[in-house]
Amino acid sequence: MSANPNPLSPNPRRIAAGKLNRLKRGPLTPKGRDQLRHAALAHRPWAASTGPRTPEGKARASQNGKLRQKGEMSVRELRRSLLEMTSLVDDMEKARVLVAEVLASSS
């Protein structure tokens, strides 16, 4: 089996196997879903999770949400960009007023 050339894109063989297994098992019943929930609460896998430790791992983890986003930028990035542009426009307006005051006082 060859290594996946792009670690951010899922392996198509694993996707196909997962879909096939889901078809074999059928949909989750409310009882099955409840059993999974209780098992997760009993074992608490999130308590032992340490997250990425290396800078490379942290960089990879920061890109996890980008796999499913619709456009080039996330909503958070768009909001930050809009805030920066609004701040820039405000600074330009203040500079324009300051220049007008300096020109008015010098003449």
C-alpha positions in Angstrom: 0.0 0.0 0.0 1.5 3.4 -1.0 1.7 6.3 1.3 -0.8 9.1 0.8 1.1 11.9 -1.0 -1.0 14.6 0.6 -1.5 14.0 4.3 -4.3 16.6 4.5 -6.5 14.8 1.9 -8.2 11.6 3.0 -7.1 8.2 1.6 -9.8 7.2 -1.0 -9.4 3.5 -0.1 -10.2 4.3 3.6 -13.2 6.3 2.5 -14.5 3.5 0.4 -13.9 0.9 3.2 -15.7 3.2 5.7 -18.7 3.6 3.4 -18.9 -0.2 2.8 -18.7 -0.9 6.5 -21.4 1.6 7.2 -23.7 -0.1 4.7 -23.0 -3.5 6.3 -23.8 -2.3 9.8 -26.8 -0.2 8.8 -27.8 3.1 10.4 -27.3 3.7 14.1 -30.3 3.0 16.3 -31.1 5.3 19.2 -30.0 2.4 21.5 -26.7 2.0 19.7 -26.1 5.8 19.8 -26.8 5.8 23.5 -24.4 2.9 24.0 -21.7 4.7 22.1 -22.3 7.9 24.2 -22.1 5.9 27.5 -18.9 4.2 26.4 -17.3 7.5 25.5 -18.3 9.0 28.9 -17.0 5.9 30.7 -13.6 5.9 29.0 -13.2 9.7 28.6 -10.6 9.6 25.7 -10.4 13.4 25.7 -8.9 13.4 29.2 -5.7 11.7 28.0 -5.4 13.7 24.8 -2.4 16.0 24.8 -2.7 17.5 21.4 0.2 18.3 19.1 3.5 19.1 20.8 5.8 20.0 17.9 5.5 23.2 15.9 4.9 21.1 12.8 2.1 19.2 14.5 0.5 22.4 15.8 0.6 23.9 12.2 -1.1 20.8 10.8 -3.7 20.8 13.6 -4.4 24.5 12.9 -5.4 23.5 9.3 -7.9 20.8 10.4 -11.0 23.1 10.0 -9.9 24.2 6.5 -10.8 20.8 5.0 -14.5 21.5 5.1 -14.7 25.3 4.6 -16.5 26.5 1.6 -14.3 29.3 0.3 -10.6 30.3 0.5 -11.0 32.0 3.8 -12.8 30.9 6.9 -15.5 33.2 8.5 -13.1 34.0 11.3 -10.4 35.1 8.7 -13.0 37.1 6.8 -14.1 38.9 10.0 -10.5 39.6 10.9 -9.7 40.9 7.4 -12.8 43.1 7.5 -11.8 44.5 10.9 -8.4 45.3 9.6 -9.8 47.1 6.5 -12.3 49.0 8.7 -9.4 50.1 11.0 -7.3 51.1 8.0 -10.2 53.3 6.7 -10.6 54.9 10.1 -6.9 55.7 10.2 -7.0 57.2 6.8 -10.0 59.3 7.7 -8.2 60.6 10.8 -5.1 61.3 8.8 -7.2 63.2 6.2 -8.7 65.4 9.0 -5.3 66.0 10.5 -3.8 67.1 7.2 -6.8 69.4 6.6 -6.3 71.0 10.0 -2.6 71.5 9.4 -3.2 73.0 6.0 -6.0 75.3 7.4 -3.8 76.5 10.3 -0.8 77.2 8.0 -2.7 79.4 5.5 
